[in-house]
Amino acid sequence: MSELTMLDIVMQSLALEKKAVKIYHKLMDQAGDDELKTFWSGMRTQESQHVQYWQDLLDIVKEQKILDIFDRPSDVLDELKKVGNNVDSILEKEMDLSEPANAFLTAYRAEFFLLHPAFEAMFFLMRKFTGDTSPEDGYRGHIQGLIEAMRKLGQNRPEFELIAELTNQLWDRNQQLARQMANIKQLHGLLPICMHCKKIRNEEGYWQQVEQYIGDHSEAVFSHGICNDCIEKYYPEIYQDMKNSKLKK
């Protein structure tokens, strides 16, 4: 994937989150009571934090630190643009949002469209850069907060319970797809390796130890041992003992 395409995907995702902030701002402004107004204000604040996630990811991509995980990035970008059109339709739709049922339906529609597998895939790869602050956890808490508030403030209608269940299932499925995309990564093609020291030249032209390169480009974790040839070369006495032991058997 070209750097430009990856930047386009992240910029589109960032634009989607900014639209989500507008939706929750609209819900807050038209809330029918103070309790709902406070809740929608909190959801808007969370979406603003999500905007910062994407801004951080944009900086990471510009520094070429994140891996390419999409086989067809142009298709992903087209899908996210369609999501943007759907979110725009939510913003433009005229509805009495002071009615809790209408307000929660609007929020669920927005979250349904925004739960795209590409989001979770990129967040999965961000873990190594975000430390203790996980975008995945932030999104899960956001969705759970919406479900709990719906049950408390949204009249607990049966159809909303079904929507909540489907939203949870969609989130779980997206996490599974994201891990599959992120874990099928990326050791393919020709790897320039030094014929003497066996270091690998990375995408930026620097030479790295094999362990570091593979660690940066996969989820593999190294454990170290020693092969028989190296035992014979560096520890001949131990090798001879091993050989004698085998002969005795």
C-alpha positions as MATLAB code, in Angstrom:
seq = 'MSELTMLDIVMQSLALEKKAVKIYHKLMDQAGDDELKTFWSGMRTQESQHVQYWQDLLDIVKEQKILDIFDRPSDVLDELKKVGNNVDSILEKEMDLSEPANAFLTAYRAEFFLLHPAFEAMFFLMRKFTGDTSPEDGYRGHIQGLIEAMRKLGQNRPEFELIAELTNQLWDRNQQLARQMANIKQLHGLLPICMHCKKIRNEEGYWQQVEQYIGDHSEAVFSHGICNDCIEKYYPEIYQDMKNSKLKK';
ca = [
       0.000    0.000    0.000;
       1.323    3.416   -0.826;
       1.869    5.902    1.958;
      -0.580    8.254    0.245;
      -3.388    5.683    0.350;
      -2.791    4.911    4.013;
      -2.853    8.614    4.786;
      -6.123    8.921    2.863;
      -7.689    6.088    4.890;
      -6.681    7.626    8.207;
      -7.754   11.114    7.150;
     -11.150    9.756    6.094;
     -11.478    7.970    9.443;
     -10.588   11.197   11.239;
     -13.254   13.051    9.269;
     -15.833   10.407   10.252;
     -15.059   10.838   13.937;
     -15.461   14.599   13.637;
     -18.927   13.983   12.168;
     -19.727   11.725   15.131;
     -18.844   14.613   17.456;
     -21.370   16.756   15.572;
     -24.075   14.096   15.967;
     -23.629   13.895   19.733;
     -23.504   17.674   19.952;
     -26.843   17.764   18.159;
     -28.284   15.166   20.527;
     -27.032   17.165   23.525;
     -28.553   20.418   22.246;
     -31.965   18.838   21.659;
     -32.090   16.582   24.736;
     -35.457   16.561   26.475;
     -34.127   16.624   30.057;
     -30.963   17.435   31.992;
     -30.019   13.789   32.601;
     -30.010   13.019   28.888;
     -28.229   16.284   28.113;
     -25.458   15.315   30.530;
     -25.203   11.847   29.016;
     -24.988   13.092   25.421;
     -22.413   15.660   26.497;
     -20.277   12.834   27.906;
     -20.629   10.834   24.692;
     -19.571   13.903   22.710;
     -16.483   14.224   24.929;
     -15.619   10.567   24.287;
     -15.946   11.093   20.551;
     -13.587   14.063   20.848;
     -11.081   11.697   22.460;
     -11.552    9.337   19.520;
     -10.719   12.237   17.216;
      -7.418   12.543   19.079;
      -6.789    8.810   18.567;
      -7.052    9.293   14.835;
      -4.902   12.405   14.938;
      -2.219   10.391   16.748;
      -2.543    7.611   14.175;
      -2.182   10.164   11.382;
       1.113   11.308   12.899;
       2.270    7.680   13.166;
       1.462    7.033    9.505;
       3.295   10.184    8.446;
       6.356    8.819   10.244;
       5.860    5.503    8.405;
       5.751    3.537   11.650;
       2.545    1.563   11.062;
       2.341   -1.556    8.928;
       0.364   -1.911    5.707;
      -2.470   -4.327    6.430;
      -5.050   -3.811    3.684;
      -4.839   -5.910    0.535;
      -7.131   -3.494   -1.296;
      -6.710   -0.079    0.309;
      -8.698    1.681   -2.406;
     -11.703   -0.540   -1.594;
     -11.373    0.300    2.109;
     -11.244    3.987    1.282;
     -14.360    3.691   -0.910;
     -16.216    1.904    1.905;
     -15.278    4.605    4.407;
     -16.496    7.273    2.007;
     -19.858    5.462    1.832;
     -19.906    5.410    5.633;
     -19.351    9.162    5.503;
     -22.386    9.568    3.238;
     -24.520    7.532    5.647;
     -23.366    9.609    8.611;
     -24.133   12.786    6.654;
     -27.681   11.521    6.136;
     -28.041   11.137    9.917;
     -26.853   14.709   10.453;
     -29.269   16.032    7.840;
     -32.313   14.026    8.933;
     -34.987   16.087   10.648;
     -36.252   14.289   13.744;
     -37.539   15.238   17.183;
     -34.427   14.384   19.179;
     -35.994   15.527   22.441;
     -37.822   12.183   22.320;
     -35.459    9.618   23.942;
     -36.392    6.833   21.518;
     -35.520    8.996   18.507;
     -32.308   10.170   20.140;
     -31.067    6.665   20.939;
     -32.050    5.406   17.493;
     -29.979    8.209   15.968;
     -26.992    7.344   18.162;
     -27.242    3.653   17.322;
     -27.425    4.366   13.613;
     -24.291    6.460   13.843;
     -22.380    3.854   15.867;
     -23.514    1.052   13.550;
     -22.024    2.809   10.541;
     -18.861    3.787   12.407;
     -18.076    0.221   13.559;
     -16.007   -0.580   10.487;
     -13.463   -3.450   10.677;
     -10.764   -1.172    9.268;
     -10.990    0.997   12.381;
     -10.358   -1.907   14.715;
      -7.555   -3.274   12.532;
      -5.646   -0.007   12.707;
      -6.289    0.369   16.427;
      -4.929   -3.131   16.949;
      -1.665   -2.107   15.337;
      -1.590    1.116   17.370;
      -1.223   -0.757   20.666;
       2.569   -0.686   20.499;
       2.466    3.108   20.236;
      -0.290    3.976   22.718;
       1.006    2.152   25.797;
      -1.602    1.845   28.542;
      -4.170    3.927   26.642;
      -5.860    1.552   24.233;
      -8.190    2.935   21.547;
      -9.874   -0.479   21.491;
     -10.777   -0.190   25.166;
     -11.994    3.365   24.672;
     -14.330    2.321   21.874;
     -15.650   -0.670   23.794;
     -16.400    1.540   26.805;
     -18.131    4.019   24.520;
     -20.434    1.371   23.067;
     -21.142   -0.185   26.463;
     -21.983    3.243   27.860;
     -24.526    3.782   25.094;
     -26.135    0.387   25.753;
     -26.364    0.954   29.497;
     -27.839    4.434   29.060;
     -30.385    3.127   26.578;
     -31.562    0.587   29.150;
     -31.737    3.243   31.851;
     -32.984    6.284   29.936;
     -34.356    5.002   26.653;
     -37.544    3.335   27.898;
     -35.957   -0.130   27.549;
     -37.900   -0.986   24.420;
     -37.534   -4.582   23.083;
     -36.366   -3.417   19.661;
     -33.607   -1.389   21.315;
     -32.469   -4.465   23.213;
     -32.131   -6.217   19.852;
     -30.175   -3.275   18.445;
     -27.877   -3.331   21.475;
     -27.238   -7.055   21.048;
     -26.507   -6.654   17.332;
     -24.141   -3.749   18.046;
     -22.210   -5.853   20.541;
     -22.009   -8.738   18.100;
     -20.798   -6.407   15.352;
     -18.080   -5.039   17.619;
     -16.911   -8.558   18.560;
     -16.894   -9.661   14.931;
     -14.909   -6.600   13.912;
     -12.322   -7.354   16.583;
     -11.904  -10.883   15.221;
     -11.566   -9.613   11.646;
      -9.099   -6.958   12.773;
      -6.834   -9.480   14.440;
      -6.931  -11.669   11.365;
      -5.948   -8.739    9.155;
      -3.247   -7.562   11.523;
      -1.804  -11.010   12.133;
      -1.581  -12.037    8.474;
       0.952   -9.310    8.107;
       3.427   -8.725    6.333;
       6.461  -10.790    5.787;
       6.126  -11.204    2.047;
       8.165  -10.314   -1.003;
      11.964   -9.970   -1.035;
      13.776   -9.208    2.229;
      17.249   -7.669    1.750;
      19.482   -9.582    4.179;
      23.229   -9.129    4.720;
      25.149  -12.162    3.444;
      27.570  -11.906    6.400;
      25.882  -10.652    9.594;
      22.306  -11.562    8.466;
      20.812   -8.175    9.389;
      17.734   -7.153    7.382;
      17.387   -3.772    5.668;
      14.085   -2.167    6.670;
      11.811    0.088    4.642;
      13.741    3.187    5.749;
      17.068    1.776    4.603;
      18.460    0.954    8.048;
      19.887   -2.457    8.925;
      18.195   -4.276   11.794;
      18.804   -7.513   13.653;
      16.534  -10.291   12.415;
      14.771  -10.455   15.791;
      13.975   -6.750   15.772;
      12.755   -6.711   12.175;
      10.441   -9.684   12.595;
       9.214   -8.312   15.926;
       8.291   -5.032   14.221;
       6.536   -6.783   11.346;
       4.657   -9.583   13.083;
       3.290  -10.751   16.402;
       6.077  -13.326   16.773;
       8.009  -13.427   20.055;
      11.525  -14.870   20.079;
      12.971  -17.398   22.503;
      16.643  -18.234   22.109;
      18.359  -21.596   21.963;
      21.488  -22.986   20.324;
      21.727  -25.383   17.416;
      23.985  -28.433   17.314;
      26.400  -26.869   14.813;
      26.994  -23.882   17.104;
      27.353  -26.102   20.151;
      30.086  -28.028   18.316;
      31.804  -24.799   17.219;
      31.611  -22.774   20.442;
      31.243  -25.443   23.141;
      33.184  -28.480   21.857;
      33.439  -30.141   25.268;
      29.670  -30.022   25.783;
      29.135  -31.229   22.223;
      31.462  -34.190   22.798;
      29.635  -35.092   26.014;
      26.319  -34.973   24.147;
      27.732  -37.131   21.369;
      29.134  -39.696   23.826;
      25.838  -39.792   25.670;
      24.005  -40.606   22.443;
      26.505  -43.326   21.577;
      25.969  -44.995   24.937;
      22.254  -45.158   24.285;
];
